[in-house]
Amino acid sequence: MDSQDYIILEGIYGAHNYLPLDVVITKARGIWMWDIEGKKYLDFLSAYSAVNQGHCHPRIVKVLQNQARKLTLTSRAFRNDQWPLLAKELCELTGFNMVLPMNSGAEAVETAIKLARKWAYQKKGIPQDEAEIIACTNNFHGRTVTIISFSTDPLYRQDFGPFTPGFKIIPFGDIAALEAAITPRTAAFLVEPIQAEAGILIPPDGFLNKAKEICQKNNVLFVADEIQTGLGRVGKMFACDYEGVKPDIMVIGKSLGGGCYAVSAVLSTGEIMGLFKPGEHGSTFGGNPLACAVARESLRVIQDEKLVENAFEKGSYFLEKLRTIKSKHIKEIRGRGLLIGLELYPEAGGARRFCEELMKEGLLCKETHENVIRFAPPLIINKKDLDWAYKKIKRVFKKLN
């Protein structure tokens, strides 16, 4: 079978809820991927930042294989010997003192919402079923019905109602709007420190710090969604670290599983997380020993290989190089660490055609919100490979100018 055969099969039997580039990947290692025909590509998306450590990292794969031979799943009906160790290591890494494991990012966000509401009723004294959570325009926190209830993207909402009540929306980065939106019924402010899916949107300097201060002043929980931005992607361990902000609740996922397994987690204080009682919330697969062993090694790789520092250094370098490209199509280039967005003018004809041309050049990236190309290579990348990518990007912009 060739690539076209696989594409046809997917079109017949697979739901059409994605529009992937027409490349069929069969293997990957580090920053490189190969298609069915053997063509080699540089991965410049990292599975939406789930592969920060690089594809099939040998240390993570070895731990995965060893744990899979011993024990993969117990459910939370019984204890296992990996979950307590991951819990301790996550708390030591982040400075929180209690963690709840889940699988997908959306599950973790749902968990944070439930936790914030429970805190609102049991600790803040908000009347039952009246708690409100403030979110931002252009947010992306997942695709469950509750989460899309506070999305501002019509594509995510059309034909999926009725929606879950209890959410308010403010403009991203608008401190005055946040302050004005808070009422005695406000439980939490949920925010991505950098909006990745929206096109790598970075809030004004000081926004996170001021937002945390306002939340503290009004007895409102500050909830940070670091699923895409966390674990080194932006050149700090977490994006909130740029302003020294410690959230009340933090959500992580993606590269916590090292690109080998779906793992997510919600972190908070014992006072807040301790509100969950047995039976009130859970997950059959959350905290399973295979996931926990993989997550533990994924965290060690990030630290041992200094991937946070590499993301900061190489991201700064690559941003500078990208800004030397001259094209009438480029509106703005922005980013932190190795999370970079190249925004095009609407007249450029959309980011998709540029991604398709880059694919032909051996560079795999993806458009987001029509006019933005997202660049997010694995954090193990070096300058030589970034220079190679830069030449390909420059060539495509010259060709499509």
C-alpha positions in Angstrom: 0.0 0.0 0.0 1.2 3.5 -0.7 0.2 6.8 0.9 -2.8 7.4 -1.4 -4.2 4.0 -0.4 -4.1 4.9 3.3 -5.6 8.3 2.6 -8.5 6.7 0.7 -9.1 4.1 3.4 -9.2 6.8 6.1 -11.6 8.8 4.0 -14.0 5.8 3.7 -13.9 4.5 7.2 -12.7 7.3 9.5 -14.8 10.1 10.8 -14.0 13.4 8.9 -13.4 15.5 12.0 -9.9 16.4 11.0 -8.3 17.8 7.9 -4.7 16.5 8.1 -2.0 17.2 5.6 -1.8 14.3 3.0 1.3 12.7 4.5 1.2 9.2 6.0 3.8 8.7 8.7 5.0 5.2 9.5 8.0 5.9 11.8 9.7 8.6 13.8 12.8 9.2 15.8 13.9 12.3 17.6 12.9 15.3 15.5 12.5 13.3 12.3 9.6 11.4 10.7 9.3 9.1 7.7 6.3 8.5 5.4 5.3 5.2 3.8 7.4 5.9 0.7 10.5 6.6 2.9 10.6 10.4 2.5 12.1 12.1 5.6 10.5 15.1 7.3 11.4 17.4 10.1 8.6 17.5 12.6 7.8 21.1 13.4 4.5 20.5 15.3 5.5 17.9 18.0 2.0 16.5 18.0 0.7 19.9 19.4 3.6 19.9 22.0 3.0 16.3 23.2 6.4 15.3 21.8 8.7 17.8 23.6 11.2 15.1 24.3 11.3 13.9 20.7 9.7 10.9 19.1 10.3 7.5 20.6 12.8 8.7 23.1 14.9 5.6 24.0 14.7 6.1 27.7 10.9 6.6 27.7 10.4 3.7 25.3 12.5 1.4 27.5 10.5 2.4 30.7 7.2 1.9 28.7 8.3 -1.6 27.6 9.6 -2.7 31.0 6.4 -1.5 32.8 4.2 -3.0 30.2 5.7 -6.4 31.0 5.0 -6.0 34.7 1.7 -4.2 35.2 -0.4 -1.9 33.0 -3.7 -1.3 34.8 -5.3 -1.8 38.2 -7.9 0.9 38.1 -8.1 3.1 41.2 -10.0 0.3 43.0 -6.5 -0.9 44.1 -3.2 0.9 44.7 -0.1 0.5 42.5 3.6 1.3 43.1 4.0 4.0 40.4 1.3 6.5 41.1 2.5 7.6 44.6 6.0 8.2 43.1 4.7 10.2 40.2 2.5 12.2 42.6 5.5 13.0 44.8 7.7 13.9 41.9 5.1 16.2 40.3 4.5 18.0 43.6 8.3 18.5 44.1 8.7 19.8 40.6 5.8 22.3 40.7 5.6 23.3 44.3 2.0 22.1 44.8 1.2 19.6 47.4 -1.6 17.5 45.9 -2.3 16.1 42.4 -5.1 14.2 40.7 -4.1 12.1 37.6 -6.2 11.9 34.4 -5.6 10.9 30.8 -6.5 13.6 28.3 -6.1 17.4 28.6 -9.9 17.9 28.3 -10.5 15.4 31.2 -8.0 17.4 33.3 -9.7 20.7 32.5 -13.1 19.2 33.3 -11.6 18.1 36.6 -10.3 21.6 37.3 -13.8 23.0 36.6 -15.5 20.5 39.0 -12.9 21.3 41.6 -13.3 25.1 41.3 -17.1 24.7 41.6 -16.8 22.4 44.7 -14.5 24.9 46.3 -16.9 27.7 45.5 -19.8 26.0 47.3 -17.9 24.4 50.2 -15.3 27.2 51.0 -16.5 30.4 49.5 -20.2 29.9 50.3 -21.6 30.6 46.9 -25.2 29.4 46.7 -25.6 25.9 45.2 -25.5 25.8 41.4 -24.8 29.6 41.1 -21.0 29.5 40.7 -19.5 31.3 37.7 -16.1 30.7 36.1 -14.5 33.5 33.9 -12.7 32.4 30.7 -11.2 34.4 27.8 -12.1 35.0 24.2 -10.3 32.7 21.7 -9.7 30.1 24.4 -9.1 26.5 23.7 -9.4 24.1 26.7 -10.7 21.0 24.9 -13.8 19.7 23.1 -16.2 18.3 25.7 -19.7 19.9 25.8 -18.9 21.7 29.0 -15.7 23.1 27.6 -17.1 24.2 24.3 -19.8 25.9 26.3 -17.4 28.8 26.9 -15.6 28.7 23.6 -15.9 31.7 21.4 -15.2 29.8 18.1 -18.5 29.2 16.3 -16.9 26.1 14.6 -16.6 24.4 18.0 -20.2 25.2 19.0 -22.4 24.9 16.0 -24.9 22.1 16.4 -23.6 20.9 19.7 -25.9 22.7 22.1 -27.6 23.0 24.5 -24.6 24.2 26.5 -23.5 24.1 30.1 -24.2 27.4 32.0 -22.0 29.1 34.5 -19.4 30.8 32.4 -18.5 34.4 31.6 -16.1 35.5 28.8 -13.7 38.5 28.8 -11.2 39.6 26.2 -7.9 37.8 26.6 -5.3 40.1 28.3 -7.8 42.7 29.5 -7.3 43.3 33.2 -10.1 45.9 33.5 -12.6 43.4 32.0 -11.5 40.7 34.4 -12.0 43.1 37.4 -15.4 44.1 36.1 -16.6 40.6 35.5 -16.0 39.4 39.0 -19.1 39.1 41.3 -19.7 37.5 44.6 -20.6 34.3 42.6 -17.3 34.1 40.8 -15.5 30.9 41.6 -12.5 31.0 39.3 -10.6 32.6 36.4 -9.5 30.0 33.9 -6.8 31.1 31.5 -4.1 29.8 29.1 -0.9 31.9 29.9 -0.3 31.8 26.1 -3.1 30.9 23.8 -1.6 28.3 21.5 -4.6 27.1 19.4 -5.7 30.7 18.9 -2.4 31.5 17.1 0.2 31.9 19.8 -1.3 34.9 21.4 0.8 36.3 24.2 -1.0 38.6 26.8 0.5 42.0 27.7 3.4 42.0 30.1 2.2 41.9 33.7 -1.3 40.5 32.8 -0.9 37.2 34.6 0.6 38.9 37.7 -2.2 41.5 37.9 -4.9 38.8 37.2 -3.5 36.7 40.1 -3.6 39.8 42.4 -7.2 40.5 41.4 -8.2 36.9 42.0 -6.6 36.9 45.4 -8.2 40.2 46.4 -11.7 38.9 45.5 -11.3 35.3 46.8 -11.3 33.8 43.3 -9.2 30.9 42.2 -6.6 31.5 39.5 -6.6 28.4 37.2 -3.9 28.0 34.6 -4.2 25.7 31.7 -0.5 24.8 30.9 -1.4 21.7 28.8 0.4 23.1 25.7 2.6 25.7 27.3 3.9 23.6 30.2 6.9 21.3 30.7 9.4 23.5 28.9 7.7 24.3 25.6 8.0 28.1 26.1 11.5 28.3 27.5 10.4 28.1 31.2 9.1 25.0 32.9 5.7 26.7 32.8 4.5 29.8 31.0 3.3 31.4 34.3 7.0 31.3 35.4 7.7 34.3 33.2 5.8 36.5 35.7 6.5 34.4 38.8 2.8 33.5 39.1 1.7 30.5 41.2 -1.8 29.4 40.2 -4.2 28.0 42.7 -5.0 25.2 40.3 -2.7 24.1 37.4 -3.6 21.7 34.6 -0.9 19.9 32.7 -0.8 17.1 30.0 0.6 16.6 26.5 4.4 16.0 26.9 3.8 14.7 30.4 3.4 11.4 28.5 6.5 11.9 26.5 4.7 11.3 23.2 4.2 7.7 24.2 1.1 7.7 26.4 -1.9 9.9 27.2 -1.2 11.4 30.7 -2.6 14.6 32.3 -2.8 16.0 35.8 -4.4 18.6 37.9 -2.3 20.2 40.7 -3.4 22.3 43.6 -3.1 22.8 47.4 -4.2 20.2 49.9 -6.9 22.6 51.1 -8.5 22.8 47.6 -7.8 19.3 46.2 -8.7 17.7 49.5 -12.3 18.7 48.9 -12.7 15.7 46.6 -14.0 12.7 48.6 -14.0 9.0 47.5 -16.5 8.4 44.7 -17.0 12.1 43.7 -14.6 12.1 40.8 -12.3 9.6 39.1 -11.1 7.8 36.0 -10.5 4.1 35.4 -7.2 4.8 33.5 -6.2 7.9 35.4 -3.0 7.1 37.5 -2.5 3.7 35.9 1.0 2.3 36.5 2.0 2.3 32.8 1.0 6.0 32.4 2.8 6.9 35.7 6.0 5.1 34.8 6.1 6.8 31.4 5.3 10.2 33.0 8.1 9.8 35.6 10.7 9.1 32.9 9.3 11.9 30.7 9.9 14.4 33.5 13.4 13.1 34.1 14.3 13.5 30.5 13.1 17.1 30.4 15.3 17.9 33.4 18.3 15.7 32.6 18.6 16.9 29.0 18.0 20.5 30.0 15.1 20.8 27.5 13.7 23.9 29.2 16.9 25.8 28.7 17.3 24.5 25.2 13.8 25.7 24.3 14.6 29.2 25.6 18.0 29.5 23.8 17.0 27.9 20.5 13.6 29.6 20.5 15.2 33.0 20.9 17.6 32.2 18.1 15.0 30.9 15.7 12.6 33.9 16.3 15.5 36.3 15.3 16.1 34.3 12.1 12.4 34.1 11.2 12.1 37.9 11.5 14.7 38.4 8.8 12.4 36.8 6.2 11.0 39.5 3.9 7.5 38.8 2.6 4.5 40.9 1.8 2.4 38.0 3.3 3.9 38.1 6.8 2.0 40.2 9.3 3.7 39.2 12.5 6.0 36.6 14.1 5.5 36.0 17.8 6.4 33.4 20.3 8.2 32.3 23.5 10.6 29.4 23.6 9.8 27.0 20.8 6.2 27.9 20.6 6.1 30.3 17.6 3.3 31.7 15.5 3.8 33.2 12.0 0.7 35.2 11.2 -0.2 36.0 7.6 -2.3 38.8 6.2 -5.7 37.5 5.0 -4.7 38.4 1.4 -2.0 35.7 1.6 -4.6 33.1 0.8 -4.5 31.2 4.1 -1.8 29.4 6.0 -2.8 25.9 4.7 -1.1 26.4 1.3 2.1 27.4 3.0 2.0 24.3 5.2 1.4 22.2 2.1 4.4 23.7 0.3 6.6 23.2 3.4 5.5 19.6 3.5 6.9 19.2 0.0 10.2 20.7 1.3 10.3 18.1 4.1 9.1 20.3 6.9 5.8 19.3 8.7 3.8 22.1 10.5 0.2 23.0 10.7 -2.0 26.0 10.2 -4.1 27.3 13.1 -7.1 29.7 12.8 -6.6 30.0 9.0 -3.9 32.6 8.9 -1.3 31.4 11.4 1.4 28.8 10.9 2.5 27.2 14.2 6.1 26.2 14.6 6.8 23.9 17.6 9.6 21.4 17.0 10.7 18.9 19.7 12.7 20.7 22.4 15.7 18.5 21.6 16.4 20.4 18.3 19.7 22.0 17.7 20.8 25.1 15.7 21.9 23.1 12.6 18.5 21.7 12.2 16.8 25.0 12.9 19.0 26.6 10.2 17.9 23.8 7.8 14.2 24.6 8.7 14.8 28.3 8.2 16.1 27.8 4.7 13.0 25.7 3.8 10.7 28.4 5.2 12.5 31.2 3.5 12.4 29.3 0.2 8.6 28.7 0.5 7.9 32.3 1.2 10.0 33.4 -1.8 8.2 30.9 -4.0 4.7 31.9 -2.8 5.5 35.7 -2.6 
